């Protein structure tokens, strides 16, 4: 198998230990031709010196201000594109890469030249439950569905098309990015990965799930899985995405948001509803009502 170079772009914000653990998992990869590009998103703490001291072979880029997820990742992606890397692997710093993951993703990409985005199977840190095994655009109750979410690890090993990958871990083909563009920085946090997938598919590129490539994820380490910040941003940019890609955005937004609120209330997650509705209100004013 050929070994095209892969730039691994990792975004750090005030969690140097997570980033170091992520880099250590990469160091155990069986794929030899990778280069880490760590983007520090204006942490203002000891992150940069700690990462540089522990991994001097990694390139560390320092943002002057917090650019958000899309902006921070794009800083690394632009750097990698300028260095002519044929593949770019976007990886959360709270993810851990299993040794064969990168080589499996690259081999699948080489075998599928129209695959612009390739996702590994992403498990929770315990390795038992699925966090991500593909996302699909749902027409009824307009939204995004993840059928295997939180289920036990029983996934077919064969690569298959999906609608969306997640920015937690996805291999990006250089030619795809050159054609459709980078992550859209209109999204400060969340939805930017779905937007990229939508643009890629509309341009004729495939988005593939590669289940034999496995990554483990410490979910929402930076914000907390039920944190108000996470739920605010999940809703804040929901109208941005729906206005662009849904035929009846107002109906679709309200239907999906109502479903989310009812779902979380039935689960007893009352504390996430208020920040979700606040983010939705601000996003609606910005994107739909023009105010």
C-alpha positions in Angstrom: 0.0 0.0 0.0 1.2 3.5 -0.8 1.7 5.8 2.2 0.5 9.3 1.2 1.2 11.9 3.9 -1.5 12.8 6.3 -1.8 16.0 8.3 -3.5 15.4 11.6 -5.1 18.7 12.7 -5.9 18.8 16.4 -7.6 21.8 18.1 -6.6 22.6 21.7 -8.4 25.0 24.1 -7.2 24.9 27.7 -6.9 21.1 27.8 -3.3 20.3 27.2 -3.5 16.9 28.9 -6.2 15.8 26.6 -4.1 16.9 23.6 -1.0 15.1 24.9 -3.0 11.9 25.4 -4.4 12.2 21.9 -0.9 12.7 20.5 0.3 9.6 22.4 -2.4 7.5 20.8 -1.2 8.7 17.4 2.3 7.8 18.3 1.2 4.2 18.5 -0.4 4.3 15.0 0.8 1.7 12.5 0.7 4.3 9.8 4.1 6.0 9.4 3.4 9.1 7.2 1.5 11.4 9.5 2.3 14.9 10.9 0.6 16.4 13.8 -0.5 20.1 13.5 -1.8 21.3 16.8 -3.8 24.6 16.8 -4.0 26.3 20.2 -7.1 28.4 20.2 -5.8 31.2 22.3 -5.8 29.1 25.5 -3.7 31.6 27.4 -2.5 28.9 29.8 0.4 26.5 29.8 -0.9 24.5 26.8 1.6 25.6 24.2 4.9 25.1 26.2 3.6 21.7 27.5 2.7 20.4 24.1 5.9 21.7 22.5 8.0 20.2 25.3 6.3 16.8 25.1 6.0 16.6 21.3 8.7 18.7 19.6 8.0 17.0 16.3 4.4 18.4 16.3 3.8 21.7 14.6 2.0 24.1 17.0 0.1 27.0 15.6 -1.1 29.7 18.1 -4.3 31.6 17.3 -4.3 35.2 18.5 -7.9 34.9 19.7 -10.4 32.1 20.1 -11.6 31.4 16.6 -14.2 28.9 17.5 -14.1 25.3 16.3 -14.4 26.0 12.6 -12.0 28.9 12.6 -9.4 27.1 14.8 -9.6 24.0 12.7 -9.3 26.0 9.4 -6.1 27.6 10.7 -4.6 24.1 10.7 -6.3 22.9 7.5 -4.9 25.9 5.6 -1.5 25.2 6.9 -1.7 21.6 5.8 -3.0 22.5 2.4 -0.2 24.9 1.9 2.2 22.1 2.7 0.6 19.9 0.0 -0.7 17.1 2.2 -3.0 14.8 0.2 -5.1 13.9 3.2 -6.1 15.9 6.3 -7.4 14.1 9.4 -9.4 16.4 11.6 -9.3 15.0 15.2 -10.7 16.2 18.5 -8.2 16.4 21.3 -10.4 14.3 23.5 -10.3 11.4 21.0 -7.9 8.4 21.1 -6.9 6.7 17.8 -6.6 3.0 17.8 -3.4 1.8 16.1 -4.9 0.7 12.7 -7.4 3.5 12.4 -5.4 5.9 10.2 -4.0 3.2 7.9 -7.5 1.8 7.4 -9.0 5.2 6.6 -6.2 6.0 4.1 -6.5 2.5 2.4 -10.2 3.0 2.0 -9.7 6.5 0.6 -7.2 5.2 -1.9 -9.7 2.5 -3.0 -12.5 5.0 -3.3 -11.3 8.1 -5.3 -14.6 9.9 -5.0 -14.7 9.6 -1.2 -14.1 13.1 0.0 -14.9 12.6 3.7 -14.2 9.3 5.6 -15.4 8.7 9.1 -14.1 6.1 11.5 -16.4 4.2 13.9 -16.3 6.4 17.0 -16.9 4.6 20.3 -17.3 6.0 23.8 -14.1 5.8 25.9 -15.2 2.5 27.4 -15.0 0.9 23.9 -18.4 -0.8 24.4 -20.9 1.7 23.1 -21.2 3.5 19.8 -21.0 7.3 19.8 -21.0 7.7 16.1 -21.5 5.3 13.2 -22.9 7.6 10.6 -25.4 10.4 10.5 -28.3 10.7 8.1 -30.6 13.5 7.0 -34.1 12.7 8.2 -37.1 14.0 6.3 -39.9 13.2 8.7 -39.4 15.2 11.9 -36.8 17.1 9.8 -33.4 16.7 11.4 -30.3 14.5 11.7 -30.5 10.9 12.9 -27.7 8.7 14.2 -29.2 5.2 14.3 -26.5 3.4 16.2 -26.0 6.1 18.9 -25.3 4.7 22.3 -25.9 1.1 21.2 -23.6 -1.8 21.9 -20.8 -2.2 19.4 -22.5 -4.3 16.6 -21.7 -2.6 13.3 -21.1 -4.1 9.9 -17.4 -3.9 9.1 -17.9 -2.9 5.4 -17.5 0.8 4.4 -20.8 2.4 3.4 -22.1 5.8 2.4 -23.5 8.1 5.0 -24.9 11.6 4.8 -22.6 13.2 7.4 -19.4 12.7 9.3 -18.5 14.4 12.6 -15.7 16.9 13.2 -14.6 14.7 16.1 -12.7 12.5 13.6 -12.8 12.6 9.8 -10.3 12.1 7.0 -10.6 14.8 4.4 -9.3 14.5 0.8 -7.3 17.5 -0.4 -9.2 17.8 -3.7 -12.5 17.8 -2.0 -11.5 20.7 0.2 -10.1 22.6 -2.7 -13.4 22.2 -4.6 -16.0 22.9 -1.9 -14.0 24.9 0.7 -13.1 24.6 4.3 -15.3 24.6 7.4 -17.7 27.5 7.3 -16.7 29.9 10.0 -20.3 31.3 10.2 -20.7 28.5 12.7 -18.7 29.2 15.9 -19.4 25.7 17.3 -21.4 22.7 16.0 -23.1 22.2 12.6 -20.0 23.2 10.6 -19.1 19.5 10.0 -22.7 18.8 8.7 -22.4 21.8 6.5 -19.2 20.5 5.0 -20.8 17.1 4.4 -23.8 18.7 2.7 -21.6 20.8 0.4 -19.4 17.8 -0.4 -22.3 15.5 -1.3 -23.9 18.2 -3.4 -20.7 18.5 -5.4 -20.7 14.7 -6.1 -18.3 13.6 -3.4 -19.0 10.5 -1.2 -19.1 10.6 2.6 -18.1 7.1 3.9 -18.2 5.3 7.2 -15.2 3.0 7.7 -16.2 0.8 10.7 -12.9 -1.1 10.9 -11.1 2.2 11.7 -11.9 2.9 15.3 -11.5 6.0 17.5 -12.5 6.3 21.1 -14.0 9.6 22.3 -14.2 11.2 25.7 -17.5 12.9 24.9 -17.7 16.7 25.3 -14.6 16.9 27.5 -14.2 20.7 26.9 -17.8 21.6 27.6 -19.5 18.7 29.3 -22.2 16.6 27.6 -25.0 18.3 29.4 -23.4 21.7 29.8 -25.4 24.9 29.1 -22.7 26.1 26.7 -23.0 22.9 24.5 -26.8 23.1 24.3 -26.8 26.8 23.6 -24.5 26.4 20.6 -26.3 23.3 19.4 -29.4 25.5 19.0 -27.7 28.8 18.1 -26.5 27.6 14.7 -29.4 25.2 13.9 -31.3 27.9 12.0 -28.2 28.7 10.0 -28.0 25.1 8.7 -31.7 24.7 8.2 -32.1 28.0 6.3 -29.4 26.9 3.9 -30.4 23.3 3.2 -34.1 22.8 4.0 -36.9 23.7 1.7 -39.3 24.9 4.5 -36.8 26.1 7.1 -39.2 27.7 9.5 -41.4 24.6 9.7 -38.4 22.3 9.9 -36.7 24.3 12.6 -39.8 24.5 14.8 -40.6 20.8 14.3 -37.1 19.6 15.1 -36.7 21.9 18.1 -40.0 20.8 19.6 -39.0 17.2 19.2 -35.6 17.9 20.9 -37.3 19.7 23.8 -39.9 16.9 24.4 -37.2 14.2 24.1 -34.9 15.9 26.7 -37.8 16.6 29.1 -38.9 12.9 28.9 -35.3 11.9 29.7 -35.4 14.3 32.7 -32.8 16.6 31.3 -34.6 19.8 32.3 -31.5 21.9 32.7 -30.5 21.7 29.0 -33.9 23.0 27.8 -33.4 26.7 28.8 -30.0 27.2 27.1 -31.3 25.3 24.1 -34.3 27.6 23.7 -32.1 30.7 24.3 -29.7 29.6 21.5 -32.6 28.9 19.2 -34.2 32.3 19.9 -30.9 34.1 19.1 -30.3 32.0 16.0 -33.8 32.5 14.8 -33.5 36.3 15.2 -30.2 36.3 13.3 -31.1 33.9 10.5 -34.8 33.9 10.0 -36.4 37.1 11.2 -33.4 39.3 10.2 -33.3 40.9 13.6 
